[in-house]
Amino acid sequence: MPYRTQAVLQDWLDEFRAEGHEIHAHVALQDGSDGRDTGLVIVRLVNATTEMFMQPIAPGDYHWEITLQARPHDSVIAPDQLDELSAELQRAADLCRFLQEKSAQHDREAESERRPSGSS
């Protein structure tokens, strides 16, 4: 059962931001192969002409991947802009790790709820 709906991912993104992380991201509705809402996290880079999106590697897997979309043309930037882009990419990596941790936590909690009382 998919649990990473648009609403759940938005809650996780809001939590990430509440921890003090500034990131230009939003959660879009994505239909899974079975037609259910699986959510998709889209990050817009301010210092590059591309977007990236984050999603689980596979259904039921807590590991996430980042897809950098192709740029329509070469980017020419100054050293300071490259520093800022580097910081943006680091925040995106941090967000992806955060989403993995939230997914793994959800999986652990779901597993402990499925276990009968008294088993370990």
C-alpha positions in Angstrom: 0.0 0.0 0.0 1.6 3.3 -1.0 2.0 5.7 2.0 4.1 8.4 0.3 1.1 10.3 -0.9 1.2 13.9 -1.9 -0.1 14.9 1.6 2.5 12.7 3.5 5.4 14.0 1.4 4.2 17.6 1.9 4.1 17.0 5.7 7.7 15.7 5.5 8.8 18.6 3.3 7.2 21.0 5.8 9.0 19.2 8.7 12.4 19.5 6.8 11.8 23.2 6.3 10.7 23.6 10.0 14.2 22.3 10.9 15.7 25.4 9.3 16.4 24.1 5.8 15.6 26.6 3.0 14.8 24.8 -0.2 12.8 25.6 -3.4 10.8 22.5 -3.5 7.2 21.4 -3.8 5.3 18.1 -3.9 3.3 17.1 -7.0 0.7 14.5 -7.4 2.1 11.5 -9.2 0.0 8.5 -10.2 1.6 5.2 -9.5 1.3 2.3 -11.9 -1.8 1.2 -10.0 -3.4 4.7 -10.3 -2.8 5.6 -6.7 -1.3 8.8 -5.4 2.4 8.2 -4.8 3.6 11.8 -4.7 6.7 13.3 -6.2 9.1 15.9 -4.7 10.3 18.5 -7.2 13.3 20.8 -6.5 13.8 23.9 -8.5 17.4 25.1 -8.6 17.7 28.9 -8.4 21.3 28.9 -9.7 20.8 26.5 -12.6 18.4 26.1 -15.6 17.2 22.7 -14.5 14.9 21.0 -12.0 15.3 17.8 -10.2 12.9 15.4 -8.8 13.1 12.8 -6.0 11.2 9.6 -5.6 11.6 6.1 -4.1 13.7 3.8 -6.2 11.0 1.2 -6.3 7.6 0.6 -4.6 8.1 -0.6 -1.1 11.8 0.5 -1.1 12.8 3.2 1.4 15.8 4.2 -0.7 15.3 7.3 -2.8 16.9 8.6 -6.0 17.3 12.0 -7.5 16.8 12.7 -11.2 18.4 15.8 -12.7 16.5 16.8 -15.7 18.4 17.7 -18.9 19.1 21.4 -19.5 18.2 23.0 -22.8 21.5 24.7 -23.1 24.9 25.1 -21.5 25.0 27.2 -18.3 27.7 29.8 -17.8 28.0 31.1 -14.2 30.4 33.0 -12.0 32.3 31.4 -9.2 29.9 32.9 -6.6 27.0 31.4 -8.4 28.7 28.1 -8.5 29.2 28.3 -4.7 25.4 29.0 -4.4 24.6 26.1 -6.7 26.8 23.8 -4.6 24.9 24.8 -1.5 21.6 24.2 -3.3 22.7 20.8 -4.4 23.8 20.0 -0.8 20.4 21.0 0.5 18.8 18.7 -2.1 20.9 15.8 -1.0 20.0 16.5 2.6 16.3 16.5 1.7 16.7 13.2 -0.2 18.4 11.7 2.9 15.7 13.1 5.1 13.0 11.5 2.9 14.9 8.2 3.0 15.0 8.4 6.8 11.3 9.2 7.1 10.5 6.3 4.8 12.7 3.9 6.8 11.1 5.1 10.0 7.6 4.5 8.5 8.7 1.0 7.5 10.0 0.2 11.0 6.9 1.5 12.6 4.6 -0.4 10.2 6.6 -3.6 10.8 6.4 -3.3 14.6 2.6 -2.8 14.4 2.4 -6.0 12.3 4.3 -8.1 14.9 2.2 -9.9 17.4 2.6 -8.6 21.0 5.4 -10.3 22.9 7.4 -11.3 19.9 10.8 -9.8 19.1 
